[in-house]
Amino acid sequence: MSFSFVDRSDAGIKLAHALHAFADRSDVVVLALPRGGVPVAVEIARMLNAPLDVLVVRKLGVPHDPELAMGAIASGGVTFINEPFVRAYRISPEQLSDVIAQQRVELQRRERLYCGLREPVSIEGKTVILVDDGIATGSSIRVALSTLRSRHAGHVVIAVPVAPENFRHEIEKAGAQFVCRIQPRI
């Protein structure tokens, strides 16, 4: 099997093959991190015959470089801050608070957009396959894992097409299973 991807849907199909042991199980839920994780997760949920929902998280970008994540937030007040990163980039407490406040507003807007008024799919005690389109800094995955713990997920599987090699150990140390098709050394 090739380990390159035509697009996110193709990546989802290839990941679903690696997740075949979870097919047709009533205790499995697939959660996508919008936006990039959704097309990947759609294919996984379809091929595994599992319910699909979204878990909205927001990256906390460095004030002068918003694409560079210094942390992330999720529903329920769950926050991950990469403290060494914040110190290294000399982010003031005021700057951090401002970014968090801005992203909380955007998190709520996106939750209304993606989920409307419906309740999220129940994950308590279930096997949750958390899907994104890749891992860069890991902030979104870390905050998502904390959220899943707070919602009492049973077994957690992180499924991504690509991630740095060092994330496998970190995710497994956090008690989650890791499924990734490409892991370049950085």
Order of alpha helices (4+ residues) and beta strands (2+ residues): alpha-beta-alpha-beta-beta-beta-beta-alpha-alpha-beta-alpha-beta-alpha-beta
